[in-house]
Amino acid sequence: MPAKLFSRFDRRTCARQVALFAPAALLLFGASLATGQSAGQPPQLAQDPAAQAGASGTSAFTPAQRKELEVILKEILLSNPELLMEAQTALEAKMEKLQSERMAVAIKDNSAEIFRPTGSPVVGNSNGDVTVIEFFDYNCGYCKKALPDVAQLLDKDKKVKLIPKEFPILSKGSEDAARVALAAKMQGKYWDFHRALLESQGQANEASALRIAEKIGLDMPRLKKDMVSAEVKKEIDDTRKLAAKLGIQGTPHFLVGDRIIPGAPENLAELLVQNVKEVRKDGCKVC
């Protein structure tokens, strides 16, 4: 490579050319230069035999050339800071697409466990034509926020089947509360308990869960026995394994048929209704 990096182009022309790179490529290019990385293929600004030096383990650019490129890249980014946002947005969109594609395969591979579980609670129409799955934690603020939207869907659409998945990931108290909830299911009071606990203030734990269970009239001796049963433990363990297979790491996380709604967006109620309509119209290929 010539001693001067820009022997053919002046700095202004080169800056314009570099600015044409996709934002993500620009950032990666700058990062590799800043760290002096030479293991990979360097950007080839000119067809020069010295540009292949990286293959032998040495940098394709001299320290002075690398410094000059860093200055140009810095000038571009400072003059066009929106490139950073564009790169971040593009990366997030790409990762979300990849995650959705992976989850679509996982949903298909685990459809029986997702849509026809043996130990999970079922709320709404047990023979409903559209199944909604919700992975949640009783100590999750967004799960509490999502409850009115979920309840509204069930109240307005009598053909929906909801399968809540007890996914206690935030604390030991979350798991204790989940155990009480599943024990309440054995007495036919799951939804009453579920709503009351999510609507309550403060941390969900064994003590708060038991208070609510007593308040809604559950058989407490039986409840305390059932909450430590092998059946309850298995349901929580199975849900954790299923979440791992699907790549779910946070709560809430909704599946409406084979459609995915991560988190609790502001328009959750609208998204739930919209996805239910789409599944009802187009069908679910894996349910």
Rosetta blueprint (number, residue, H / E / L):
1 M L
2 P L
3 A L
4 K L
5 L L
6 F L
7 S L
8 R L
9 F L
10 D L
11 R H
12 R H
13 T H
14 C H
15 A H
16 R H
17 Q H
18 V H
19 A H
20 L L
21 F L
22 A L
23 P H
24 A H
25 A H
26 L H
27 L H
28 L H
29 F H
30 G H
31 A H
32 S H
33 L H
34 A H
35 T L
36 G L
37 Q L
38 S L
39 A L
40 G L
41 Q L
42 P L
43 P L
44 Q L
45 L L
46 A L
47 Q L
48 D L
49 P H
50 A H
51 A H
52 Q H
53 A H
54 G H
55 A H
56 S H
57 G L
58 T L
59 S L
60 A L
61 F L
62 T L
63 P H
64 A H
65 Q H
66 R H
67 K H
68 E H
69 L H
70 E H
71 V H
72 I H
73 L H
74 K H
75 E H
76 I H
77 L H
78 L H
79 S H
80 N L
81 P L
82 E H
83 L H
84 L H
85 M H
86 E H
87 A H
88 Q H
89 T H
90 A H
91 L H
92 E H
93 A H
94 K H
95 M H
96 E H
97 K H
98 L H
99 Q H
100 S H
101 E H
102 R H
103 M H
104 A H
105 V H
106 A H
107 I H
108 K H
109 D H
110 N L
111 S H
112 A H
113 E H
114 I H
115 F H
116 R L
117 P L
118 T L
119 G L
120 S L
121 P L
122 V L
123 V E
124 G E
125 N L
126 S L
127 N L
128 G L
129 D L
130 V E
131 T E
132 V E
133 I E
134 E E
135 F E
136 F E
137 D L
138 Y L
139 N L
140 C L
141 G H
142 Y H
143 C H
144 K H
145 K H
146 A H
147 L H
148 P H
149 D H
150 V H
151 A H
152 Q H
153 L H
154 L H
155 D H
156 K H
157 D L
158 K L
159 K L
160 V E
161 K E
162 L E
163 I E
164 P E
165 K E
166 E E
167 F L
168 P L
169 I L
170 L L
171 S L
172 K H
173 G H
174 S H
175 E H
176 D H
177 A H
178 A H
179 R H
180 V H
181 A H
182 L H
183 A H
184 A H
185 K H
186 M L
187 Q L
188 G L
189 K L
190 Y H
191 W H
192 D H
193 F H
194 H H
195 R H
196 A H
197 L H
198 L H
199 E H
200 S L
201 Q L
202 G L
203 Q L
204 A L
205 N L
206 E H
207 A H
208 S H
209 A H
210 L H
211 R H
212 I H
213 A H
214 E H
215 K H
216 I L
217 G L
218 L L
219 D L
220 M H
221 P H
222 R H
223 L H
224 K H
225 K H
226 D H
227 M L
228 V L
229 S L
230 A H
231 E H
232 V H
233 K H
234 K H
235 E H
236 I H
237 D H
238 D H
239 T H
240 R H
241 K H
242 L H
243 A H
244 A H
245 K H
246 L H
247 G L
248 I L
249 Q L
250 G L
251 T L
252 P L
253 H E
254 F E
255 L E
256 V E
257 G L
258 D L
259 R E
260 I E
261 I E
262 P E
263 G L
264 A L
265 P L
266 E L
267 N L
268 L H
269 A H
270 E H
271 L H
272 L H
273 V H
274 Q H
275 N H
276 V H
277 K H
278 E H
279 V H
280 R H
281 K H
282 D H
283 G L
284 C L
285 K L
286 V L
287 C L
